[in-house]
Amino acid sequence: MIVVTGATGNVGRPLTQALIEAGEKVTAVSRHATAVPDGVRHVPADLAEPHGLAGVLEEAKALFLLLSGDLHAPEARPTDVIDLAVASGVRRIVLLSSQGVATRPLGPSRIAMRAVEDALRESGLDWAVLRPGGFASNALAWAESVRTRGTVSAPFGDVGVPVVDPADIAEVAAACLLDNRHTGAVLELTGPEVITPRRQAEAIAAALGAPVRFHELTREEAKDAMTRFVPPELADDTLDIIAAPNAAELRISPDVQRVLGRAPRPFNSWAARNVAAFR
């Protein structure tokens, strides 16, 4: 059995589906009760209190570990989940980390994530680390303004990064959970092209078949919006990247192609599949 944390999110849902299609038994973990696919057990649990996972992990051979926003806060102890997995007899963990661990190693949230990566390496378990860049699904933050005002509001409108489709992250995670060939791998996951927020708005407009205006936010306005959902340290680290990506953050990684045998999906593909959220 494989435990998927963050199972109701943009990566967790397609990952759960991919594991079911591979014939695996899956336990989906999220904070709140939710509908899951047939045959999947759901367990409400908060990773900030990992003892709630003890009974589940004792039955698991592998764990997909996704740390929610509050587990990036300075007082959080996300490595407790790894310790519990070891004590419970889990044999493999695939960790969803961040590209910034390598490209911005001195950011406060990146230092904390590096500590989680290091704890995983030292755990004695089989492991793989996924380091995605920006998510295409971050565009869902614009859904309400597109629906109600036909507007996308974002900072740094003409500064792009190669955002990655969460479905690609999920498929890579499934491969790492199921295939020993990826043990010990650190995979950087990006999309196939650098794309700016303004061009993302154009892709959403094309998917809708309707005009979408672009409104540029200041950094301060963007941070105010982000800190409703994530700690200020994580917001600042993220804004540093999208304001002025360095050469490593602009690089198109070959790792999705290497693992999946196909090119990563472009943003317009994500927009077409998720257009209902913007109608």
Secondary structure, 3 states (H helix, E strand, C coil): CEEEECCCCCCHHHHHHHHHHCCCCEEEEECCCCCCCCCCEEEECCCCCHHHHHHHHCCCCEEEEECCHHHHCCCCCCHHHHHHHHHHCCCEEEEECCCHHHHCCCCHHHHHHHHHHHHHHCCCCEEEEEEECCEHHHHHHHHHHHHHHCEEEEECCCCCECCECHHHHHHHHHHHHHCHHHCCCEEEECCCCCECHHHHHHHHHHHHCCCCEEEEECHHHHHHHHCCCCCHHHHHHHHHHHHCCCHHHHCCCCHHHHHHCCCCCCHHHHHHHCHHHHC
